[in-house]
Amino acid sequence: MAAYKTLEIEHADGVLTVTLNRPEVHNAFNDELIAEAIDLFSSIDAEATRVVVLKGTGKNFCAGADLNWMSRMVSYTRDENVRDSSKLAKMYALMNECPVPLVGRIHGAAIGGGVGLVSVCDIAVALEGTQFGLSEVKLGILPAVISPYVIAKIGQTHARALFLTGERFDTERALRIGLVHRVVDTVEALDAAVYETVTQLKTSGPEAVRECKKLIAHVASHNLIDAIPYTIEAIATRRTSEEGQEGMKAFLNKGLAAWISKN
């Protein structure tokens, strides 16, 4: 795996840990981090990787866009802005479509594009006291590129309130609206909760988990009439697959499937 300047990468026991590593700017992203994230998430080996954990180093998870990067945008032409936004959109799309579960370890603050990163995580665990905000309107701009993922995560009603006001909100609200899935009160508990989540994911059939992500994406983006045939084919394929057969037989025989016994 490539060496990166803005990301720290660790791969062990099927878990790929990706750490945003720009603590001096609260892990705000710039064109270099975006390019490195695109490269990384374009090349994840789903056979060798069961889970990806996304976290930030230093005091905060991610403060959104880097101010120095933003300062250059002020003089960009419309075409240059389209080019830059396209790269940002590609990063989020690749993370959202990560073939294996993406687990977020969220602490400190997640602002603007940082909320976008939380939104593309399949499961997000946050430290109590973490602050969130979609503050783009305060700058006269929009949370446009991240909006598909944030709205999919929290729904239109909460997006209306938070996009339009740009207000900060806490972990209690983030949990209530579905942006995060669990809140814990210490750093030790945060690490333990992430570990528990990863362990749970690794007891599920790896192929089934990957297909579940595809199932959710398909059903969420199609009407009922179009979704039903897909669901029928999906379960029939899984039941007759080698992994599905092994898992069902292990359950009926009160044994352990191979993917569990290997952990």
C-alpha positions in Angstrom: 0.0 0.0 0.0 1.3 3.5 -0.9 2.8 5.8 1.6 0.9 9.0 2.2 1.7 12.4 3.7 -1.7 13.3 5.1 -3.0 9.9 6.0 -1.6 7.3 8.4 -2.4 3.7 7.3 -2.2 0.6 9.3 -3.4 -2.9 8.2 -3.7 -5.7 10.7 -5.9 -8.7 11.2 -8.2 -7.6 8.3 -8.7 -4.1 9.7 -7.5 -1.1 7.7 -7.2 1.9 10.0 -7.1 5.2 8.2 -6.0 8.2 10.3 -6.4 11.8 9.1 -3.0 13.2 9.9 -3.0 17.0 9.7 -3.4 17.8 13.4 -2.0 21.3 13.0 -5.1 22.3 11.0 -7.5 20.0 12.9 -7.3 17.5 10.1 -8.9 19.8 7.6 -8.6 18.5 4.1 -6.9 20.1 1.2 -6.2 19.0 -2.4 -3.4 16.7 -1.2 -5.5 14.9 1.3 -8.3 14.5 -1.2 -6.0 13.0 -3.8 -4.5 10.6 -1.3 -8.0 9.5 0.0 -9.1 9.0 -3.6 -6.0 6.8 -4.3 -6.5 4.8 -1.1 -10.2 4.2 -1.4 -9.8 3.3 -5.1 -7.5 0.5 -4.1 -9.0 -1.2 -1.1 -8.6 -5.0 -1.4 -12.0 -6.3 -0.2 -10.6 -9.9 0.0 -7.9 -8.9 2.5 -9.8 -6.2 4.3 -12.9 -6.9 6.5 -13.4 -3.4 8.0 -12.0 0.1 7.5 -11.8 2.4 10.6 -11.6 6.1 9.9 -10.3 8.5 12.6 -8.4 11.7 13.2 -5.2 12.4 15.0 -4.9 15.3 17.5 -7.7 17.2 19.2 -10.4 16.9 16.5 -11.7 14.5 13.9 -12.0 16.9 11.0 -12.6 20.6 10.7 -13.7 20.4 7.1 -11.9 22.4 4.4 -8.5 23.8 5.0 -8.4 27.6 5.2 -5.3 27.9 3.0 -7.0 25.7 0.4 -10.2 27.8 0.6 -8.2 31.0 0.3 -7.0 29.9 -3.1 -10.6 29.1 -4.2 -11.5 32.8 -3.8 -9.7 33.6 -7.0 -10.7 30.4 -8.9 -12.7 30.6 -12.0 -16.0 28.7 -12.2 -14.4 26.0 -14.3 -11.6 25.7 -11.7 -14.2 25.4 -8.9 -16.0 22.7 -10.9 -12.7 20.8 -11.2 -11.9 21.0 -7.5 -15.5 20.1 -6.5 -15.4 17.1 -8.8 -12.4 15.7 -7.0 -14.0 16.3 -3.6 -17.2 14.6 -4.8 -15.1 11.6 -6.1 -13.5 11.2 -2.6 -16.9 11.1 -0.9 -18.4 8.8 -3.4 -15.5 6.3 -3.1 -15.7 6.4 0.7 -19.5 6.0 0.6 -19.1 3.1 -1.8 -16.3 1.4 0.2 -16.9 -2.3 -0.4 -16.4 -3.2 3.2 -17.9 -1.5 6.4 -16.5 1.9 7.2 -16.5 2.7 10.9 -15.9 6.2 12.1 -14.2 7.1 15.4 -15.4 10.6 16.0 -14.0 13.0 18.6 -13.4 16.7 19.2 -15.2 18.4 16.3 -16.6 17.4 12.9 -17.4 20.6 11.0 -18.7 21.1 7.4 -16.9 18.5 5.3 -16.1 16.6 8.5 -19.8 16.0 8.9 -19.7 14.6 5.4 -17.1 12.2 6.5 -19.2 11.1 9.4 -22.1 10.6 7.0 -20.3 8.2 4.7 -19.4 6.0 7.6 -21.6 2.9 7.9 -21.3 3.1 11.7 -20.1 6.1 13.6 -19.1 6.1 17.3 -18.6 9.5 18.9 -17.0 10.8 22.1 -19.3 12.8 24.3 -18.6 16.5 23.9 -17.8 16.3 20.2 -19.2 19.3 18.4 -20.8 19.1 14.9 -21.8 21.8 12.5 -22.8 22.4 8.9 -21.5 26.0 8.9 -21.1 26.6 5.1 -24.0 29.1 5.0 -22.1 31.3 7.5 -19.5 31.7 4.7 -22.1 32.3 2.0 -21.6 28.9 0.5 -23.4 25.6 0.6 -22.8 22.0 1.9 -23.4 20.9 -1.6 -21.0 18.1 -2.3 -21.7 16.4 1.0 -25.5 16.9 0.9 -26.4 13.6 -0.7 -24.7 11.7 2.1 -25.8 13.9 4.9 -29.4 14.0 3.8 -29.4 10.2 3.4 -28.1 9.9 6.9 -30.2 12.4 8.8 -33.2 13.0 6.5 -34.6 16.1 4.9 -36.2 17.5 8.0 -33.0 17.7 10.1 -31.0 18.8 7.0 -33.3 21.8 6.6 -32.8 22.9 10.1 -29.0 22.4 10.2 -28.1 23.4 6.6 -30.0 26.7 6.8 -28.9 27.8 10.3 -25.4 26.5 10.2 -25.7 26.1 13.9 -23.4 23.9 16.0 -24.9 20.8 17.7 -23.8 18.3 20.2 -23.5 14.5 20.4 -27.0 14.1 22.0 -28.5 15.7 18.9 -26.2 13.9 16.5 -27.3 10.6 18.1 -31.0 11.6 18.0 -31.0 12.5 14.3 -29.0 9.4 13.3 -25.7 11.1 12.3 -23.9 8.9 14.8 -24.9 5.5 16.3 -23.3 5.5 19.7 -21.9 8.0 22.1 -19.4 7.2 24.9 -17.9 9.4 27.6 -14.2 8.6 27.6 -11.5 8.1 25.1 -10.9 4.6 26.4 -14.6 3.9 26.0 -14.4 5.3 22.5 -11.6 2.9 21.5 -13.4 0.0 23.2 -16.6 0.8 21.3 -14.8 0.9 18.0 -13.2 -2.4 18.8 -16.5 -4.0 19.8 -18.0 -2.7 16.5 -15.2 -4.2 14.5 -15.4 -7.5 16.3 -19.2 -7.7 15.6 -18.6 -7.0 11.9 -15.9 -9.7 11.7 -18.3 -12.3 13.0 -20.6 -11.7 10.0 -20.0 -13.4 6.6 -17.6 -11.2 4.7 -19.3 -11.7 1.4 -22.7 -11.2 3.0 -21.6 -7.9 4.5 -20.3 -6.6 1.2 -23.6 -7.7 -0.5 -25.6 -6.0 2.3 -23.9 -2.7 1.5 -25.0 -3.1 -2.2 -28.5 -4.1 -1.1 -29.0 -1.1 1.0 -27.7 1.3 -1.7 -29.9 -0.4 -4.3 -33.1 -0.5 -2.3 -32.6 3.1 -1.0 -32.3 4.4 -4.6 -35.1 2.5 -6.3 -38.9 2.4 -5.9 -40.6 -0.6 -4.4 -41.6 -2.2 -7.7 -38.0 -2.1 -9.0 -36.4 -3.1 -5.6 -38.4 -6.3 -5.1 -36.9 -8.3 -8.0 -33.4 -7.3 -6.9 -34.1 -8.5 -3.3 -35.4 -11.8 -4.5 -32.3 -12.4 -6.7 -30.1 -11.3 -3.9 -31.3 -13.7 -1.3 -31.5 -16.6 -3.7 -27.9 -16.0 -4.7 -26.8 -15.7 -1.1 -28.6 -18.9 0.0 -26.9 -20.9 -2.8 -23.5 -19.4 -2.4 -20.7 -21.3 -0.7 -20.6 -18.8 2.2 -24.3 -18.9 2.6 -24.4 -22.6 2.6 -21.6 -22.8 5.2 -23.2 -20.2 7.4 -26.6 -21.8 7.4 -25.2 -25.3 8.0 -23.0 -24.1 10.8 -26.0 -22.5 12.5 -28.3 -25.6 12.1 -25.5 -27.8 13.5 -24.7 -25.4 16.3 -21.2 -24.9 15.0 -19.0 -22.0 13.9 -18.6 -20.8 10.4 -15.0 -20.6 9.1 -15.0 -16.7 9.1 -15.8 -16.8 12.9 -13.4 -19.6 13.9 -10.5 -17.7 12.2 -11.0 -14.7 14.4 
